[in-house]
Each structure stands twice: as structure tokens, then as C-alpha cells.
């Protein structure tokens, strides 16, 4: 299957899933209700449509962020939510809550972005000291590093009686998404779209520092742009819907194995697949224990763990 055909089928599938998402939930509703019931229209505008858009944006930008991080670290087994960036964002939100309780959401987002960036830089500095012949050490160190940051978040939250408060950030779910409570994700979508403008440079960064400098690329600047983009995207998703692991891990690997590492060509496909898989997980979370909901982070965590094991043992296959 060619890239163009795969992208076309991906868009059609995503559109079909988005329509299905509008009519899945505790309140039974079918398309005909939109033409005869004003309450059905109000439900779609207030809840179902914002939720669907939030799911699509979240899946797309997390997959893009994972792709950029894998290029910067030159390792296929890392992503923001398992290497400390997501935990750093949660720590920033918590610090803003403790230090400035009345701070508006934008201020908390600023705190989260700053701490996420510091966490990403710290992990990058640690990884550079690891032997390049042991690539699996990178995700292992990332899990330990993220675990330490997560423990710090839990400790601070315990001291200030905010343990229940941080559960919202540690478990990604979309049940609380309503009109007026998800619009910050549009900033994440904009950041994700802007990364496409420097997709070629990220591809070169994936070749290593020496090769990048020999090709005339400002390696440090591009890496900094990537880390800032990852931090903003991660902070906004954690602030709005919480942490959803494995999206930035499995999606870039699947696309890379099938279509290669030319980000100019594959980044849109990464976004489409990320959005589609998270949307499938959200729909499954709504129907598996109907009328109750399973958090998307839990559903995708199970799916991601299975796919991660497959990635470890499957042979790569690139399109020619």
C-alpha cells in the first residue's frame, strides 16, 4: 500500500470514527434525533463534539511529540509520557496550585511547560552519558527517571492533601471535556502543525550530532525547538485531559516500520494514526462497561503494552 493510499484510508477511517463518537455515550442518540430533538443538538454541541475534537487533537499531537523525541534521542523506545516529560508537566501544575492557588489556567500551563522542558533537558543530559551500544538502557532509565518525578509529585501532593487532585492528571480521560474546557488543546494542535515546517530538520537530527553539523544544520537550535514543542504539547494535554501513555511510542514505530523515517512524508500519517487509535480507545472505554466509562489512559495502556511487545520482536518492514 502506498503512502498516499494509506493516508486517504486513514482519513476516511478517522472521519467514520469521529461520526461514531458523536453518537456513543450514556444518553442514547441516533442521527435522526438531530433533526427532531433540540436537546440532542445541544448535547452534541456542548459535550459530544468537543470531546471528539479533544480526543483527535490529543492523539495526533502526542504521536507527533513522540516522533520528535525519538528523533532527538535516536531511540525508538522513548516517548514523553514514559521519560519524565509528562511527570514534569504534572509537577509544574502542582507547584502552581500550591504556590499560586488562584492562578488562571494559562499560568498553570506556563508552569507545566517550564517544568516539562526542564525534565526533558534533564533526561537528554542523562541519556548522553549512556553507552550507545545499549539502546534499551534509554527507555529503562526513562522509566526510572519518570518514576522519580512521579514520586516527587505524589510526595508534594500528599503534603498538601492534593492526592485526589493529581489523579486527574495521572489518568488520561475525556469524560470531563465540555465546551469551554478543552480549547487550550487548539494551541497544542497549532504547535503540532508548526513542527511540520521543520520536519526535514528533525529527520537530519535523527542521523546524529556529527552528521547534522557536517550537513550545516544548527543542531542545538533544532533540538531546542523540538524540546520546546514536546514540552508545550505535553503540558497542554496533561492540563486538559491527563497523561495518556504509549501513544508517542507505538504510533511512530508502526509508521516508521512501514513507511520509513522521512518525516516530511510520514508526519501527517503519524498524526492520523495517533488520533484514530486514541479515538478507538475512547469509544471502547465508553462501551466496554456501559453505562460506566474506563479511562482512555487505561484502555490505551493495555493496547500499547501489547503493541510494544510486538515491536520488540517483530522484524521491521519498510515500504519501497
C-alpha positions as CSV (number, residue, x, y, z in Angstrom):
1,X,0.0,0.0,0.0
2,X,1.4,3.4,-1.0
3,X,1.7,6.3,1.4
4,X,-1.0,8.3,-0.4
5,X,-3.5,5.4,-0.3
6,X,-2.7,4.7,3.3
7,X,-3.2,8.4,4.2
8,X,-6.5,8.5,2.3
9,X,-7.8,5.4,4.0
10,X,-6.6,6.8,7.3
11,X,-8.6,10.0,6.9
12,X,-11.8,8.1,5.9
13,X,-11.4,5.8,8.9
14,X,-10.8,8.8,11.2
15,X,-13.9,10.6,9.9
16,X,-16.0,7.5,10.4
17,X,-14.8,7.0,13.9
18,X,-15.4,10.7,14.7
19,X,-19.1,10.4,13.5
20,X,-19.5,7.2,15.6
21,X,-18.0,9.0,18.6
22,X,-20.8,11.6,18.4
23,X,-23.5,9.0,19.0
24,X,-21.8,6.8,21.6
25,X,-22.5,7.6,25.3
26,X,-24.7,7.1,28.3
27,X,-27.5,9.0,26.6
28,X,-28.9,7.0,23.6
29,X,-29.0,9.0,20.5
30,X,-29.1,8.4,16.7
31,X,-28.5,10.7,13.8
32,X,-32.2,11.2,13.2
33,X,-32.6,12.8,16.6
34,X,-30.5,15.8,15.4
35,X,-33.4,16.7,13.1
36,X,-36.2,16.5,15.6
37,X,-34.8,17.0,19.1
38,X,-33.3,20.3,20.2
39,X,-31.8,18.6,23.3
40,X,-29.8,16.2,21.0
41,X,-28.3,19.1,19.1
42,X,-27.4,20.8,22.4
43,X,-25.8,17.6,23.7
44,X,-23.7,17.3,20.6
45,X,-22.6,21.0,20.7
46,X,-21.9,21.0,24.4
47,X,-20.4,17.6,25.0
48,X,-20.0,15.1,22.2
49,X,-18.4,17.4,19.6
50,X,-15.9,19.0,22.0
51,X,-15.0,15.6,23.3
52,X,-14.4,14.1,19.9
53,X,-12.2,17.1,18.8
54,X,-10.3,16.9,22.1
55,X,-9.6,13.2,21.5
56,X,-8.5,13.7,17.9
57,X,-6.1,16.6,18.8
58,X,-4.7,14.8,21.8
59,X,-3.9,11.6,19.9
60,X,-2.4,13.5,17.0
61,X,-0.1,15.8,19.0
62,X,1.1,13.1,21.4
63,X,2.1,10.9,18.4
64,X,3.9,13.8,16.8
65,X,5.7,14.6,20.1
66,X,6.8,11.0,20.4
67,X,8.2,11.1,16.9
68,X,10.2,14.2,17.6
69,X,11.5,12.8,20.9
70,X,12.6,9.6,19.2
71,X,14.4,11.6,16.5
72,X,16.2,13.8,19.1
73,X,17.3,10.9,21.3
74,X,17.8,8.5,18.3
75,X,15.9,5.8,20.2
76,X,12.7,4.0,19.2
77,X,11.6,3.1,22.7
78,X,11.0,6.6,24.2
79,X,8.1,8.9,24.4
80,X,7.1,12.0,26.5
81,X,4.8,10.2,29.0
82,X,7.4,7.5,29.9
83,X,10.6,9.6,30.1
84,X,9.6,12.2,32.7
85,X,8.2,14.9,30.5
86,X,4.6,14.2,31.4
87,X,5.5,13.8,35.1
88,X,7.4,17.1,34.9
89,X,4.3,18.8,33.5
90,X,2.2,17.4,36.4
91,X,4.8,18.7,38.8
92,X,4.6,22.2,37.3
93,X,0.8,22.2,37.6
94,X,1.1,21.0,41.2
95,X,3.6,23.7,42.1
96,X,1.4,26.4,40.5
97,X,-1.6,25.1,42.5
98,X,0.4,25.2,45.8
99,X,2.2,28.4,45.3
100,X,-0.5,30.4,43.4
101,X,-3.8,28.8,44.3
102,X,-5.8,31.4,42.4
103,X,-3.6,31.3,39.3
104,X,-5.5,31.2,36.0
105,X,-5.2,28.2,33.7
106,X,-2.7,29.9,31.4
107,X,-0.3,30.5,34.3
108,X,-0.6,26.8,35.3
109,X,0.1,25.9,31.7
110,X,3.2,28.1,31.8
111,X,4.4,26.4,34.9
112,X,3.7,22.9,33.4
113,X,5.5,23.8,30.1
114,X,8.6,25.1,32.0
115,X,8.9,22.1,34.3
116,X,8.3,19.7,31.4
117,X,11.0,21.4,29.4
118,X,13.4,21.1,32.3
119,X,12.5,17.5,32.8
120,X,13.2,16.8,29.1
121,X,16.5,18.6,29.1
122,X,17.5,16.7,32.3
123,X,16.6,13.4,30.6
124,X,18.6,14.3,27.5
125,X,21.7,15.1,29.6
126,X,21.4,11.7,31.3
127,X,20.9,9.8,28.1
128,X,24.1,11.3,26.6
129,X,26.1,9.6,29.2
130,X,24.7,6.1,28.4
131,X,26.7,3.8,26.1
132,X,25.3,4.0,22.6
133,X,25.7,0.2,22.2
134,X,23.0,-0.4,24.8
135,X,19.9,1.3,23.3
136,X,17.5,-0.5,25.7
137,X,19.1,1.3,28.6
138,X,17.5,4.6,27.4
139,X,13.8,3.6,28.0
140,X,14.7,1.8,31.2
141,X,16.4,5.0,32.5
142,X,13.4,6.9,31.3
143,X,11.0,4.8,33.3
144,X,13.2,5.2,36.4
145,X,13.5,9.0,35.8
146,X,9.8,9.4,35.2
147,X,9.1,7.3,38.3
148,X,11.3,9.6,40.4
149,X,9.5,12.6,39.2
150,X,6.1,11.0,39.7
151,X,7.1,10.1,43.2
152,X,8.0,13.7,43.8
153,X,4.6,14.8,42.5
154,X,2.9,12.3,44.9
155,X,5.0,13.4,47.8
156,X,4.2,17.1,47.3
157,X,0.5,16.3,46.8
158,X,0.5,14.2,50.0
159,X,2.0,17.1,52.0
160,X,-0.8,19.4,50.8
161,X,-3.6,16.9,50.8
162,X,-3.9,17.0,47.0
163,X,-3.6,13.3,46.2
164,X,-7.1,13.1,44.7
165,X,-6.5,16.3,42.8
166,X,-3.5,14.8,40.9
167,X,-5.3,11.7,39.9
168,X,-6.9,13.8,37.2
169,X,-3.5,14.4,35.6
170,X,-2.1,10.9,36.1
171,X,-5.0,9.1,34.4
172,X,-6.0,10.4,31.0
173,X,-9.7,10.5,30.4
174,X,-12.1,12.7,28.4
175,X,-15.3,12.4,30.4
176,X,-14.9,15.9,31.8
177,X,-14.4,17.6,28.4
178,X,-17.1,20.1,27.6
179,X,-17.4,23.2,25.5
180,X,-15.2,25.8,27.2
181,X,-13.0,23.3,28.9
182,X,-10.8,22.0,26.0
183,X,-9.9,25.0,23.9
184,X,-6.3,25.1,25.1
185,X,-5.8,21.9,23.0
186,X,-6.1,24.1,19.9
187,X,-2.7,25.6,20.9
188,X,-1.2,22.1,21.0
189,X,-2.7,21.4,17.6
190,X,-1.1,24.6,16.3
191,X,2.3,23.6,17.8
192,X,2.0,20.1,16.3
193,X,1.2,21.6,12.9
194,X,4.1,24.0,13.1
195,X,6.6,21.1,13.7
196,X,5.8,20.0,10.1
197,X,7.6,23.1,8.9
198,X,10.9,21.8,10.3
199,X,10.2,18.1,9.7
200,X,13.2,17.7,7.4
201,X,15.5,19.2,10.1
202,X,14.2,16.7,12.6
203,X,14.9,13.9,10.2
204,X,18.5,15.1,9.9
205,X,18.8,15.4,13.7
206,X,17.9,11.7,13.8
207,X,21.2,11.0,12.0
208,X,23.2,12.3,14.9
209,X,25.0,15.4,16.0
210,X,28.1,14.9,13.9
211,X,26.2,14.3,10.7
212,X,23.9,17.2,11.4
213,X,26.7,19.6,11.9
214,X,28.5,18.3,8.8
215,X,25.3,19.0,6.8
216,X,25.3,22.6,8.0
217,X,22.3,22.2,10.4
218,X,22.2,24.2,13.6
219,X,21.8,21.1,15.8
220,X,21.4,22.8,19.1
221,X,18.7,25.1,17.8
222,X,16.7,22.3,16.2
223,X,16.9,20.2,19.3
224,X,15.7,23.1,21.5
225,X,12.8,23.7,19.1
226,X,11.9,20.0,19.4
227,X,12.1,20.0,23.2
228,X,10.0,23.2,23.5
229,X,7.4,21.7,21.2
230,X,7.3,18.5,23.1
231,X,7.0,20.4,26.4
232,X,4.1,22.6,25.3
233,X,2.2,19.7,23.8
234,X,2.7,17.5,26.8
235,X,1.8,20.3,29.3
236,X,-1.4,21.2,27.4
237,X,-2.6,17.6,27.2
238,X,-1.8,16.9,30.9
239,X,-3.6,20.1,32.0
240,X,-6.6,19.3,29.9
241,X,-7.1,15.5,29.9
242,X,-4.2,14.0,31.8
243,X,-1.5,11.6,30.9
244,X,-2.0,9.0,28.1
245,X,1.0,6.7,27.8
246,X,2.3,4.7,24.8
247,X,0.7,6.9,22.1
248,X,4.0,8.6,21.3
249,X,5.7,5.2,21.5
250,X,3.7,2.8,19.4
251,X,2.4,5.1,16.6
252,X,5.8,6.4,15.4
253,X,7.2,2.9,15.4
254,X,4.3,1.4,13.4
255,X,4.6,4.2,10.8
256,X,8.4,4.0,10.7
257,X,8.4,0.3,10.2
258,X,6.0,0.5,7.2
259,X,6.9,3.8,5.6
260,X,10.4,4.8,6.7
261,X,11.8,7.9,8.5
262,X,11.2,10.7,6.1
263,X,9.2,12.9,8.5
264,X,8.1,15.3,5.7
265,X,6.1,12.4,4.3
266,X,5.2,10.4,7.4
267,X,4.4,13.0,10.0
268,X,0.8,13.5,8.7
269,X,0.3,9.8,8.8
270,X,1.6,9.7,12.4
271,X,-0.9,12.3,13.4
272,X,-3.8,10.5,11.7
273,X,-3.0,7.1,13.3
274,X,-2.4,8.7,16.7
275,X,-5.8,10.4,16.5
276,X,-7.5,7.2,15.3
277,X,-6.1,4.9,17.9
278,X,-6.9,7.2,20.8
279,X,-10.4,7.7,19.4
280,X,-10.9,3.9,19.2
281,X,-9.7,3.6,22.8
282,X,-12.1,6.4,23.9
283,X,-15.1,4.6,22.2
284,X,-14.1,1.3,23.7
285,X,-13.8,2.9,27.1
286,X,-17.4,4.1,26.8
287,X,-18.9,0.8,25.7
288,X,-16.9,-1.9,27.5
289,X,-18.6,-1.3,30.9
290,X,-21.6,0.7,29.7
291,X,-23.0,2.9,31.2
292,X,-19.7,3.4,33.1
293,X,-16.5,4.6,31.5
294,X,-13.0,3.2,31.5
295,X,-10.3,5.9,31.2
296,X,-8.7,6.2,27.9
297,X,-5.3,6.0,29.5
298,X,-6.1,2.6,30.9
299,X,-7.5,1.3,27.6
300,X,-4.6,2.5,25.5
301,X,-2.2,1.4,28.2
302,X,-3.3,-2.2,27.6
303,X,-3.2,-1.8,23.8
304,X,0.1,0.0,24.0
305,X,1.7,-2.7,26.1
306,X,0.7,-5.4,23.6
307,X,1.9,-3.4,20.7
308,X,5.2,-2.6,22.5
309,X,5.9,-6.3,22.9
310,X,5.2,-6.8,19.2
311,X,7.6,-4.0,18.4
312,X,10.3,-5.7,20.4
313,X,10.1,-9.0,18.5
314,X,8.7,-8.1,15.0
315,X,11.1,-7.5,12.2
316,X,11.0,-4.0,10.6
317,X,9.4,-3.7,7.2
318,X,9.8,-0.5,5.1
319,X,7.9,0.4,2.1
320,X,10.0,0.6,-1.1
